[in-house]
Amino acid sequence: MPTRLILIAHAPTAATRRAAFADDEALEPLRTRLEEKERFDRLFVAPERRARETAAAFGWSATIDDELRDLEAGAWRSKSFDALLTEAPESVMAWTSDPEFQPPGGESVQLLLLRIGPWIDRQRQESGRVGAIAHPAILRAAIVAALGAPTELFWRIDAGPLARLELRSDGRRWTLRSLTVAG
C-alpha cells in the first residue's frame, strides 16, 4: 500500500532566529496564515508549543504525538550556539560529529533516530496520506532513517523553520520525494 508522508518543521521562534536551543516557546508573530493544500488521512503534531501553534496557523487540528518531540538539548536549552561554542567548544564539536554524544541531560542523535525510524515505519505500514508538524531535527532524522543513510549525515542536511519534507513509500521502502527549505 502506498504511503505519502509530509513532515513540516514549525514556524520561526525567537530561538531559531538567534540560533539558540529552543525551550518550549511561542512562535514569532506571523504576518499571514500559513497554507498547505494537502489533505491527510492522519495528522500529527509534536507536543511543543511552537509545533502546536504552527498547526493552528495552518488551521489544522492534529493529534499530539510525543515521539515527534524535538531533539532534547538538556542543559543547553535556551543557550545560543555561539555562547556554547565559547563556553564548551569541545562538547559542541562532539555533539555535531559523534552521533552517540549527549549534551548534559540531553539526547544523542542516535537516540533520536531510534525514536523516529520506528515512527516512520509505522506510518508506512498503515499507508495513506500522513502529515506532521514537528521540528527541523525530526525532518533530518526522518531522511536519515528513511534512506538508511549513515547517522553521521544528520548534521549535513539543511532543514530550518517551515522546511517541508515529502517521503513516499510503496509499502516496502521509502523514497525521498522532496525537501523544501523555506527562506
Order of alpha helices (4+ residues) and beta strands (2+ residues): beta-alpha-beta-alpha-beta-alpha-alpha-alpha-beta-alpha-beta-beta
